[in-house]
Amino acid sequence: MDNRQRLILEMLARADARLEAQQQIALASDARAMQLVGVLIAAAAVTTAIGEDAVSAVQWAIVVPLVLAAAAGIYAARPVGWYAPGMRPSAFNEDLDDDRDLADVQLELARHLEACIEQNSEILRHNADALRTAVLLAACAPVLGAIASIAV
């Protein structure tokens, strides 16, 4: 095996490792988002249950950002198209039929995996933005509640 072939194999191994790491990061991020959503919904429910029969302005000032934060958290954990590690064996059928050189096929695969990694990274960035928005909205809830209690 020449140096070029060893380098291509190393590229493929690193690309698969990166896809695997991205998948673990995405799963952990989804779990954090859903845990946050559960806490936010519970906090909103408790806030509306406290007090008089009618929900007060202060309660509304707290509940609205909590519910909006929960919505942002749900968005962060929504199902998305994702490139996972590995490939179907049938992906190589045309290469086999055309008797393509292994190094050429592997190099093409490495380039394909690079595009998959970039698309996964973009999804992770968007979902992280949504989760940050959820946290920011949740942090606003007590502040808005305090402002509403002073105004009332």
C-alpha positions as CSV (number, residue, x, y, z in Angstrom):
1,M,0.0,0.0,0.0
2,D,1.5,3.3,-1.0
3,N,1.4,6.6,0.9
4,R,-1.5,8.0,-1.0
5,Q,-3.6,4.9,-0.2
6,R,-2.7,5.1,3.5
7,L,-3.6,8.8,3.6
8,I,-7.0,8.2,2.0
9,L,-7.7,5.4,4.5
10,E,-6.7,7.8,7.3
11,M,-9.0,10.5,5.9
12,L,-11.9,8.0,5.8
13,A,-11.3,6.8,9.3
14,R,-11.1,10.4,10.6
15,A,-14.3,11.4,8.7
16,D,-16.2,8.4,10.2
17,A,-14.9,9.3,13.7
18,R,-16.1,12.9,13.2
19,L,-19.5,11.8,12.0
20,E,-19.8,9.5,15.1
21,A,-18.8,12.4,17.4
22,Q,-21.3,14.7,15.7
23,Q,-24.0,12.1,16.3
24,Q,-23.1,11.9,20.0
25,I,-23.1,15.7,20.3
26,A,-26.5,15.9,18.6
27,L,-28.1,13.2,20.8
28,A,-26.8,14.9,23.9
29,S,-28.0,18.3,22.7
30,D,-31.5,16.9,22.0
31,A,-31.6,15.3,25.5
32,R,-30.6,18.7,27.1
33,A,-33.3,20.5,25.0
34,M,-36.0,18.1,26.0
35,Q,-35.0,18.1,29.7
36,L,-35.2,21.9,29.6
37,V,-38.6,21.8,27.8
38,G,-39.9,19.5,30.6
39,V,-38.7,21.9,33.3
40,L,-40.1,24.9,31.5
41,I,-43.6,23.4,31.0
42,A,-43.7,22.3,34.6
43,A,-42.7,25.8,35.7
44,A,-45.4,27.3,33.5
45,A,-48.0,24.9,34.8
46,V,-47.1,25.6,38.5
47,T,-47.1,29.3,37.9
48,T,-50.6,29.3,36.4
49,A,-51.9,27.0,39.2
50,I,-50.7,29.3,42.0
51,G,-53.1,32.0,43.2
52,E,-56.6,33.1,42.3
53,D,-59.0,31.5,39.9
54,A,-58.0,33.9,37.1
55,V,-54.4,34.1,35.9
56,S,-52.9,37.4,37.0
57,A,-50.8,39.8,34.9
58,V,-47.8,38.8,36.8
59,Q,-48.4,35.1,36.1
60,W,-48.9,35.9,32.4
61,A,-45.6,37.9,32.4
62,I,-43.8,34.8,33.7
63,V,-45.7,32.1,31.8
64,V,-45.5,33.6,28.3
65,P,-41.7,33.6,28.1
66,L,-41.6,30.2,29.7
67,V,-43.9,28.8,27.0
68,L,-42.0,30.6,24.2
69,A,-38.7,29.1,25.7
70,A,-40.3,25.7,25.7
71,A,-41.2,26.1,22.0
72,A,-37.7,27.1,21.2
73,G,-36.4,24.1,23.0
74,I,-38.8,21.8,21.1
75,Y,-37.5,23.4,17.9
76,A,-33.9,22.7,18.9
77,A,-34.8,19.0,19.4
78,R,-36.9,18.6,16.3
79,P,-36.3,15.7,13.9
80,V,-33.9,16.7,11.2
81,G,-32.1,15.1,8.2
82,W,-28.8,13.8,9.5
83,Y,-25.8,12.1,8.1
84,A,-24.8,9.2,10.3
85,P,-21.6,7.2,10.1
86,G,-21.4,4.3,7.7
87,M,-22.9,3.7,4.3
88,R,-25.1,1.1,2.6
89,P,-23.2,-1.5,0.7
90,S,-25.4,-0.8,-2.3
91,A,-23.8,2.7,-2.5
92,F,-20.8,1.0,-4.2
93,N,-22.7,-1.1,-6.8
94,E,-22.0,1.3,-9.6
95,D,-18.3,1.5,-8.7
96,L,-18.2,-2.3,-8.7
97,D,-20.0,-2.5,-12.1
98,D,-17.6,0.0,-13.6
99,D,-14.6,-1.7,-11.9
100,R,-13.3,1.7,-10.6
101,D,-10.0,2.0,-8.9
102,L,-10.3,1.6,-5.1
103,A,-8.3,4.8,-4.3
104,D,-10.5,6.9,-6.6
105,V,-13.6,5.5,-5.0
106,Q,-12.2,6.1,-1.5
107,L,-11.2,9.7,-2.4
108,E,-14.7,10.4,-3.8
109,L,-16.2,9.0,-0.6
110,A,-13.9,11.2,1.6
111,R,-15.1,14.2,-0.3
112,H,-18.7,13.1,0.2
113,L,-18.2,12.6,3.9
114,E,-16.7,16.1,4.1
115,A,-20.0,17.5,2.7
116,C,-22.0,15.4,5.2
117,I,-19.9,16.7,8.1
118,E,-20.4,20.3,7.0
119,Q,-24.2,19.8,6.7
120,N,-24.3,18.1,10.2
121,S,-22.3,21.0,11.6
122,E,-24.8,23.5,10.2
123,I,-27.7,21.7,11.8
124,L,-25.8,21.6,15.1
125,R,-25.2,25.4,14.9
126,H,-28.9,26.1,14.2
127,N,-30.1,23.9,17.0
128,A,-27.6,25.4,19.4
129,D,-28.9,28.9,18.5
130,A,-32.5,27.7,19.3
131,L,-31.4,26.2,22.6
132,R,-29.6,29.5,23.5
133,T,-32.8,31.4,22.6
134,A,-34.8,29.1,24.9
135,V,-32.4,29.7,27.8
136,L,-32.5,33.5,27.2
137,L,-36.3,33.5,27.1
138,A,-36.5,31.4,30.3
139,A,-34.1,33.8,32.0
140,C,-36.4,36.7,31.1
141,A,-39.4,35.1,32.8
142,P,-38.6,36.1,36.4
143,V,-37.4,39.6,35.3
144,L,-40.7,40.2,33.5
145,G,-42.6,38.8,36.5
146,A,-40.8,41.3,38.8
147,I,-41.5,44.2,36.4
148,A,-45.2,43.2,36.2
149,S,-45.5,43.0,40.0
150,I,-44.1,46.5,40.3
151,A,-46.3,47.8,37.6
152,V,-49.5,46.2,39.1
